[in-house]
């Protein structure tokens, strides 16, 4: 969702991305500090899924703009 918004040059996309990332990073640090490696692994998976999602959203938004 934020990738599509960023592709449309919508500033709210940056806020969505920052909020999502901040939440997962905070929880990742908390879970790693407690030794909850299953929870930490879930946070890493969530954060790593951001990259392909952003790429997809930015490409889709740019293709819509060119049609």
C-alpha angles and dihedrals in degrees: 000000000000090000090059091048092048090050089056089050091246112159091211088071090067090051091050092048093046093047094048093046094046092051094050094043091051091050092044091056092045094049094044089050090054093045093246095146095169091058092043091052090052090053092049089051091050093049094046090053088063094075100059090039092054092046091050093047094048092048093047092049092049092049092051089051092053096051 
